[in-house]
Amino acid sequence: MGPPGPHLVHAQVHAGTPSTLSIASAGCGGKKGSDAIGIPECDDYVAKITTCASKLGSMGDGLKKQTKMIADDWRKDAKDPAMKPEMAKACTQATEAAKKAYTDCTF
């Protein structure tokens, strides 16, 4: 299997860039229903980053927008049998990078 696709790499870069915003704090949990990506590690990442951004008020709007774009891409990627096996690993890596980048968040 080759390297993660561009959407996964984008999320890893996104998660590793603390200059995006200074984050306050976040809860945890996964998404359910039509917004779910269908890969628990990815749903968990999106939920944590979205919660974190929500606590920032208007300062979190950019992070929310980026996270929505990533989640939209991940939902598409999850439908591709060639991409799906690598997604859990990439989302876990994105979460680990976010822990370092957004030190005020709780992951």
C-alpha positions as CSV (number, residue, x, y, z in Angstrom):
1,M,0.0,0.0,0.0
2,G,1.3,3.5,-0.9
3,P,1.5,6.6,1.2
4,P,-1.6,8.3,2.5
5,G,-3.5,10.3,-0.1
6,P,-3.5,14.1,-0.2
7,H,-6.5,14.5,2.0
8,L,-4.9,12.5,4.8
9,V,-1.6,14.4,4.4
10,H,-3.5,17.7,4.5
11,A,-5.1,16.7,7.8
12,Q,-1.7,15.7,9.2
13,V,-0.3,19.1,8.2
14,H,-3.4,20.9,9.5
15,A,-3.1,19.1,12.8
16,G,0.6,20.0,13.1
17,T,0.3,23.7,12.6
18,P,-0.3,25.5,15.8
19,S,-0.2,28.8,14.0
20,T,-3.7,28.2,12.8
21,L,-5.1,29.2,16.1
22,S,-4.3,29.1,19.8
23,I,-6.8,26.5,21.1
24,A,-8.5,26.8,24.5
25,S,-9.8,23.3,25.4
26,A,-11.8,20.4,23.9
27,G,-13.9,17.5,24.9
28,C,-14.1,14.2,23.1
29,G,-16.5,11.9,21.3
30,G,-17.2,10.6,17.9
31,K,-19.7,11.6,15.3
32,K,-22.8,9.6,14.6
33,G,-25.2,9.6,11.7
34,S,-24.8,11.2,8.3
35,D,-21.9,13.4,9.3
36,A,-19.9,10.4,10.4
37,I,-16.9,9.5,8.3
38,G,-17.3,5.9,9.4
39,I,-13.8,5.4,10.7
40,P,-13.8,5.9,14.5
41,E,-10.3,7.4,14.6
42,C,-11.3,10.0,12.0
43,D,-14.7,10.7,13.6
44,D,-12.9,11.2,17.0
45,Y,-10.4,13.6,15.5
46,V,-13.1,15.7,13.9
47,A,-15.2,15.8,17.0
48,K,-12.3,16.8,19.2
49,I,-11.0,19.6,16.9
50,T,-14.6,20.9,16.3
51,T,-15.3,21.0,20.0
52,C,-12.1,22.8,20.6
53,A,-12.8,25.3,17.9
54,S,-16.3,25.9,19.2
55,K,-15.0,27.0,22.6
56,L,-13.0,29.8,20.8
57,G,-16.1,31.6,19.6
58,S,-15.5,33.7,16.5
59,M,-11.7,33.0,16.7
60,G,-12.5,29.3,16.1
61,D,-14.4,29.9,12.8
62,G,-11.4,29.3,10.6
63,L,-10.5,26.1,12.3
64,K,-14.1,24.9,12.1
65,K,-14.1,25.7,8.4
66,Q,-10.8,23.8,7.8
67,T,-12.0,20.8,9.9
68,K,-15.3,20.7,7.9
69,M,-13.3,20.6,4.6
70,I,-11.1,17.8,6.0
71,A,-14.1,15.8,7.2
72,D,-15.8,16.2,3.8
73,D,-12.7,14.9,2.1
74,W,-12.4,12.0,4.5
75,R,-16.0,11.0,3.9
76,K,-15.2,10.7,0.2
77,D,-11.9,8.9,0.9
78,A,-13.6,6.4,3.2
79,K,-15.7,5.2,0.2
80,D,-12.6,4.3,-1.7
81,P,-11.5,0.8,-0.9
82,A,-7.9,1.7,-1.7
83,M,-7.8,4.6,0.8
84,K,-9.9,3.2,3.7
85,P,-7.2,0.8,5.2
86,E,-4.8,3.7,5.7
87,M,-7.3,6.2,7.1
88,A,-7.4,5.0,10.7
89,K,-3.6,5.2,11.0
90,A,-3.5,8.6,9.3
91,C,-6.3,10.0,11.6
92,T,-4.5,8.6,14.7
93,Q,-1.4,10.4,13.5
94,A,-3.4,13.6,13.0
95,T,-4.7,13.4,16.5
96,E,-1.3,12.8,17.9
97,A,0.0,15.8,16.0
98,A,-2.9,17.9,17.2
99,K,-2.1,17.0,20.8
100,K,1.3,18.6,20.3
101,A,0.1,21.5,18.2
102,Y,-2.9,22.5,20.3
103,T,-1.5,22.2,23.8
104,D,-4.5,23.9,25.4
105,C,-6.9,21.3,24.1
106,T,-7.8,18.1,25.8
107,F,-7.5,15.0,23.6
